[in-house]
Amino acid sequence: MNTNNMVAMILAGGRGSRLFDLTKTEAKPAVHFGGKYRIIDFTLSNCANSNISTVGVLLQYESVLLSSYVSNSSYWGLDMKGGGVYALSPREKDESNLSVYKGTADAITQNIDFLDNAEAEYVLILSGDHIYKMNYEKMLEAHISANAEATIAVMEVPKKEASRFGIMNCDENDQIIEFEEKPANPKSNLASMGVYIFNYKTLRRFLKEDEKNHDSSHDFGKDIIPAFLANNLKLLAYRFKGYWKDVGTVESLWEANMDLLDDNSKLDLFDPNWKIYTGDTLAGPQLIGSKAKIDNAYITQGCVVDGEIKHSVLFTNSVVQEGAKIVDSVLMNDVKVGKNVRLYKCIVVDGVKIPDGMTFGSKNSKEVLLVTKKLVSEVE
């Protein structure tokens, strides 16, 4: 399948307020994950591995760092395929049109000229803040084979959690016949992943109509998908069976990092056939001291460990001194943990230094504690 006629558009402007200090100075897709990656690396790597050559990244909140990062297409090998990664910010067209994206659909509408110039036949709409590995080529094959106008990736979720998602109700051929946005009493458990393929000509027409509708929220789930259904267009549900997680909260980000330590994890970062690419930090090697104790840990480049690490993830250049004990925790970049520190079920924010002897969390902690510079100073 030739995916060069499909352009990917990644929605990466989210504020990520439920991640608190982790997104005070950077957009949610730029947050670090899994030791050496940023969250957006997964979506961009999926594009590269799926042979998609042209990718637009739609930016808004705290866009400077993310714009600089995604503009280096060579990280993901996308500079070698006759396309590239393009940072697309909102554009102020006149005094009445403020330079913001008013919704997910409006973000695409504001960049119709980009899609026109790319001569897109199909448009792949993605989120920049999900952790997963997915072959978009196979999804496009299913879309074309079904002669669909739009295809939506879905996955089965526990029925008790279905009310948190957009739910697709389908017939026996997986054709979508009804869409429910976070229904109180869902009819099925097929949840939208926020991954869409559209025939561009059809999508362009609907976006232009939506742009004129002042009562619209200019959102794919609330407006565009219902409009397709109302016009009896064929929408296909594409069932995804792999690992997928929306890391929009401190709890879910912690869970995704812990999933890396599961012997049966579906999120394999060592798979040579589907690599996750990222920017090289040029950090030094790990140094594991003679007094270190390590049990089921994910330890990244540049880390220095002289303490005890159990079921935890250490990001680039983290330091754990002698006598410290780290359990069920995530240490982000450049964290320094002093002697005899105790951490239980924590995420420690980038650059935090924890003085000797401090304790955060407990052996019986039920909630994830976000350890920030402010929290450390309050405890000192």
Solvent accessible surface area in square Angstrom, and as a share of the most:
residue,aa,sasa,rsa
1,M,103,0.46
2,N,96,0.49
3,T,1,0.01
4,N,96,0.49
5,N,50,0.26
6,M,1,0.00
7,V,3,0.02
8,A,0,0.00
9,M,0,0.00
10,I,0,0.00
11,L,37,0.19
12,A,1,0.01
13,G,20,0.19
14,G,32,0.31
15,R,146,0.53
16,G,13,0.13
17,S,74,0.48
18,R,141,0.51
19,L,0,0.00
20,F,129,0.54
21,D,49,0.26
22,L,11,0.05
23,T,5,0.03
24,K,131,0.55
25,T,108,0.63
26,E,23,0.10
27,A,0,0.00
28,K,20,0.08
29,P,1,0.00
30,A,0,0.00
31,V,2,0.01
32,H,26,0.12
33,F,0,0.00
34,G,0,0.00
35,G,0,0.00
36,K,72,0.31
37,Y,15,0.06
38,R,38,0.14
39,I,0,0.00
40,I,0,0.00
41,D,0,0.00
42,F,0,0.00
43,T,0,0.00
44,L,0,0.00
45,S,0,0.00
46,N,0,0.00
47,C,0,0.00
48,A,7,0.06
49,N,33,0.17
50,S,0,0.00
51,N,75,0.38
52,I,0,0.00
53,S,7,0.05
54,T,25,0.15
55,V,0,0.00
56,G,0,0.00
57,V,0,0.00
58,L,2,0.01
59,L,0,0.00
60,Q,70,0.31
61,Y,38,0.15
62,E,74,0.33
63,S,29,0.19
64,V,128,0.74
65,L,71,0.35
66,L,1,0.00
67,S,32,0.21
68,S,82,0.53
69,Y,26,0.10
70,V,0,0.00
71,S,63,0.41
72,N,58,0.30
73,S,13,0.09
74,S,61,0.40
75,Y,70,0.27
76,W,4,0.01
77,G,28,0.27
78,L,0,0.00
79,D,71,0.37
80,M,156,0.70
81,K,77,0.33
82,G,86,0.83
83,G,23,0.22
84,G,5,0.05
85,V,10,0.06
86,Y,94,0.36
87,A,36,0.28
88,L,26,0.13
89,S,52,0.34
90,P,23,0.15
91,R,96,0.35
92,E,102,0.46
93,K,127,0.54
94,D,75,0.39
95,E,168,0.75
96,S,105,0.68
97,N,35,0.18
98,L,124,0.62
99,S,53,0.34
100,V,67,0.39
101,Y,25,0.09
102,K,114,0.48
103,G,20,0.20
104,T,47,0.27
105,A,0,0.00
106,D,12,0.06
107,A,4,0.03
108,I,0,0.00
109,T,11,0.06
110,Q,10,0.04
111,N,1,0.01
112,I,9,0.05
113,D,68,0.35
114,F,31,0.13
115,L,0,0.00
116,D,55,0.28
117,N,125,0.64
118,A,39,0.30
119,E,148,0.66
120,A,12,0.09
121,E,90,0.40
122,Y,24,0.09
123,V,0,0.00
124,L,0,0.00
125,I,0,0.00
126,L,1,0.00
127,S,19,0.12
128,G,0,0.00
129,D,19,0.10
130,H,17,0.08
131,I,0,0.00
132,Y,1,0.00
133,K,37,0.15
134,M,6,0.02
135,N,41,0.21
136,Y,0,0.00
137,E,28,0.13
138,K,121,0.51
139,M,0,0.00
140,L,0,0.00
141,E,78,0.35
142,A,29,0.23
143,H,2,0.01
144,I,71,0.36
145,S,101,0.65
146,A,24,0.19
147,N,129,0.66
148,A,3,0.02
149,E,46,0.21
150,A,0,0.00
151,T,0,0.00
152,I,0,0.00
153,A,0,0.00
154,V,0,0.00
155,M,32,0.14
156,E,97,0.44
157,V,14,0.08
158,P,73,0.46
159,K,112,0.48
160,K,176,0.75
161,E,60,0.27
162,A,0,0.00
163,S,43,0.28
164,R,149,0.54
165,F,33,0.14
166,G,11,0.11
167,I,0,0.00
168,M,1,0.00
169,N,12,0.06
170,C,33,0.20
171,D,47,0.24
172,E,155,0.69
173,N,110,0.56
174,D,33,0.17
175,Q,57,0.25
176,I,4,0.02
177,I,109,0.56
178,E,62,0.28
179,F,31,0.13
180,E,30,0.14
181,E,78,0.35
182,K,124,0.53
183,P,18,0.11
184,A,90,0.69
185,N,128,0.66
186,P,25,0.16
187,K,133,0.56
188,S,27,0.17
189,N,46,0.23
190,L,10,0.05
191,A,1,0.01
192,S,18,0.11
193,M,3,0.01
194,G,22,0.21
195,V,0,0.00
196,Y,24,0.09
197,I,0,0.00
198,F,0,0.00
199,N,37,0.19
200,Y,12,0.05
201,K,179,0.76
202,T,18,0.10
203,L,0,0.00
204,R,83,0.30
205,R,124,0.45
206,F,8,0.03
207,L,0,0.00
208,K,73,0.31
209,E,92,0.41
210,D,15,0.08
211,E,82,0.37
212,K,153,0.65
213,N,70,0.36
214,H,177,0.79
215,D,138,0.71
216,S,14,0.09
217,S,53,0.34
218,H,22,0.10
219,D,32,0.17
220,F,3,0.01
221,G,10,0.09
222,K,123,0.52
223,D,32,0.17
224,I,2,0.01
225,I,1,0.00
226,P,50,0.31
227,A,31,0.24
228,F,0,0.00
229,L,35,0.18
230,A,84,0.65
231,N,84,0.43
232,N,139,0.71
233,L,39,0.20
234,K,72,0.30
235,L,0,0.00
236,L,18,0.09
237,A,3,0.03
238,Y,42,0.16
239,R,98,0.36
240,F,23,0.09
241,K,148,0.63
242,G,27,0.26
243,Y,36,0.14
244,W,36,0.13
245,K,45,0.19
246,D,56,0.29
247,V,0,0.00
248,G,3,0.02
249,T,40,0.23
250,V,16,0.09
251,E,68,0.31
252,S,17,0.11
253,L,1,0.00
254,W,34,0.12
255,E,59,0.26
256,A,0,0.00
257,N,0,0.00
258,M,15,0.07
259,D,42,0.22
260,L,24,0.12
261,L,12,0.06
262,D,78,0.40
263,D,141,0.73
264,N,130,0.67
265,S,32,0.20
266,K,142,0.60
267,L,5,0.03
268,D,65,0.34
269,L,22,0.11
270,F,161,0.67
271,D,38,0.20
272,P,99,0.62
273,N,129,0.66
274,W,38,0.13
275,K,104,0.44
276,I,14,0.07
277,Y,76,0.29
278,T,27,0.15
279,G,11,0.11
280,D,103,0.53
281,T,68,0.39
282,L,152,0.76
283,A,28,0.22
284,G,39,0.37
285,P,121,0.76
286,Q,88,0.39
287,L,111,0.55
288,I,74,0.37
289,G,17,0.17
290,S,121,0.78
291,K,131,0.55
292,A,23,0.17
293,K,137,0.58
294,I,72,0.37
295,D,77,0.40
296,N,71,0.36
297,A,30,0.23
298,Y,36,0.14
299,I,25,0.13
300,T,9,0.05
301,Q,47,0.21
302,G,12,0.11
303,C,0,0.00
304,V,47,0.27
305,V,0,0.00
306,D,50,0.26
307,G,4,0.03
308,E,53,0.24
309,I,0,0.00
310,K,90,0.38
311,H,56,0.25
312,S,0,0.00
313,V,0,0.00
314,L,0,0.00
315,F,0,0.00
316,T,5,0.03
317,N,52,0.27
318,S,0,0.00
319,V,32,0.18
320,V,0,0.00
321,Q,69,0.31
322,E,79,0.35
323,G,35,0.34
324,A,1,0.01
325,K,53,0.23
326,I,0,0.00
327,V,22,0.12
328,D,47,0.24
329,S,0,0.00
330,V,1,0.00
331,L,0,0.00
332,M,1,0.00
333,N,19,0.10
334,D,63,0.33
335,V,0,0.00
336,K,66,0.28
337,V,0,0.00
338,G,5,0.05
339,K,98,0.41
340,N,88,0.45
341,V,0,0.00
342,R,80,0.29
343,L,0,0.00
344,Y,23,0.09
345,K,34,0.15
346,C,0,0.00
347,I,0,0.00
348,V,0,0.00
349,V,21,0.12
350,D,48,0.25
351,G,21,0.21
352,V,2,0.01
353,K,134,0.57
354,I,4,0.02
355,P,48,0.30
356,D,93,0.48
357,G,49,0.47
358,M,22,0.10
359,T,75,0.44
360,F,9,0.04
361,G,29,0.28
362,S,56,0.36
363,K,158,0.67
364,N,131,0.67
365,S,32,0.21
366,K,178,0.76
367,E,140,0.63
368,V,21,0.12
369,L,62,0.31
370,L,26,0.13
371,V,0,0.00
372,T,15,0.09
373,K,135,0.57
374,K,142,0.60
375,L,45,0.22
376,V,8,0.05
377,S,66,0.43
378,E,112,0.50
379,V,77,0.44
380,E,134,0.60
